[in-house]
Structure formats: structure tokens, C-alpha cells
Amino acid sequence: MNEEELMQVLLAPRISEKSTRLGDQSGQYVFDVWNKAGKLDIKKAVETMFGVEVASVQTCNIKGKVRRFRGILGRRAGHKKAYVRLKQGHELDFTGGQ
């Protein structure tokens, strides 16, 4: 993948209590990623965008929930999450504080 395609792999960081705790305790960060991205693509994207070294990447596909609207069944779109663990001495700051 070229650099332009790598910039489209990471969609958004997941900011929640669980992901903040993971970042503080074990240097692991959670991102929403493109559904067809592989672990190597995610690793390269994080390293180029943030200038850090990635130790490992774990991914999981989240199925969309089944919902009913006026008696008609439908399904919400699913998404993919990536848990990225950084090497010792590296960290990310999404708050923008100095």
C-alpha cells in the first residue's frame, strides 16, 4: 500500500473508559479501521501517522445489530476494531494537551 492508501486505513480512535484504561496500563490503543485492512496495513498506518513503533496488532470484527422498524427486520452495518500495542517508551496523546 502507498502512503495515500495508508492514511485511509485508520478511521477514528475509540475513546472510552475501557480504551483509556488500556492505554494507561498496557500501552494499548483502540482504533476503528477499514473493514478490509490487514494487521500489517494497520501497523504501517499507525507508524507513519503517529511516528511510533508498534509491537503488535489484534483485530476483531463487530457484527451489526439486528433491528426491527415497523415490523421489518434490518441490520446495522458492522465494523472492525484494532487493538494496537506500542513498544516501551512510546505513547499516543489524543487530547492534544502538551
C-alpha positions in Angstrom: 0.0 0.0 0.0 1.2 3.5 -0.7 1.1 6.3 1.8 -2.2 7.7 0.5 -4.0 4.4 1.0 -2.4 4.0 4.5 -4.0 7.3 5.5 -7.4 5.9 4.9 -6.9 2.7 6.9 -7.5 4.3 10.3 -11.0 5.8 10.6 -11.0 7.1 14.2 -9.7 6.3 17.6 -12.1 4.7 20.1 -12.2 6.9 23.1 -14.0 5.2 26.1 -13.3 4.3 29.7 -12.0 0.9 28.7 -9.7 2.1 25.9 -8.3 4.9 28.1 -7.6 2.3 30.8 -5.9 0.0 28.3 -3.7 2.9 27.1 -2.6 3.9 30.6 -2.0 0.4 31.9 -0.5 -1.5 29.0 0.2 0.9 26.1 -2.6 -0.5 24.0 -4.8 1.8 21.9 -8.1 1.1 20.1 -9.0 2.3 16.6 -11.9 1.9 14.2 -10.3 0.7 11.0 -11.3 0.0 7.3 -13.0 -3.4 7.1 -10.6 -4.8 4.5 -7.4 -3.7 6.2 -5.0 -6.4 7.5 -2.8 -6.3 10.5 0.3 -5.2 8.6 -1.6 -2.4 6.9 -2.8 -1.2 10.3 0.7 -1.4 11.8 2.2 0.6 8.9 -0.6 3.2 9.1 -0.1 3.8 12.9 3.7 4.0 12.5 3.5 6.5 9.6 0.8 8.7 11.0 2.0 9.0 14.6 5.7 8.3 14.4 5.7 5.5 17.0 6.8 1.8 16.9 4.1 -0.8 17.1 4.7 -4.1 19.0 1.6 -6.0 18.0 -1.9 -5.6 16.4 -5.0 -7.5 17.3 -8.2 -7.1 15.3 -11.9 -8.0 15.8 -14.9 -7.8 13.5 -18.1 -6.5 15.2 -21.3 -7.7 13.6 -24.1 -5.2 13.1 -27.1 -5.5 15.4 -30.4 -6.8 14.1 -33.1 -4.1 14.4 -36.8 -4.0 13.7 -38.6 -1.0 12.2 -42.3 -1.2 11.7 -42.2 -5.0 11.6 -39.4 -5.1 9.0 -36.2 -6.7 10.1 -33.0 -4.9 9.2 -29.3 -5.0 10.2 -27.0 -2.2 11.1 -23.6 -2.1 9.4 -20.8 -3.9 11.2 -17.3 -2.5 11.7 -13.7 -3.6 12.5 -11.7 -2.6 15.6 -7.9 -2.8 16.0 -6.1 -3.1 19.4 -2.6 -1.7 18.8 0.1 -2.3 21.4 3.1 0.1 21.3 6.7 -0.7 22.2 8.1 0.5 25.6 8.7 4.2 25.7 6.1 5.2 23.0 2.6 6.6 23.7 -0.1 8.4 21.9 -2.0 11.5 23.1 -5.4 12.1 21.6 -6.4 15.0 23.9 -4.0 17.4 22.3 -2.6 18.6 25.6 1.0 19.5 26.0 
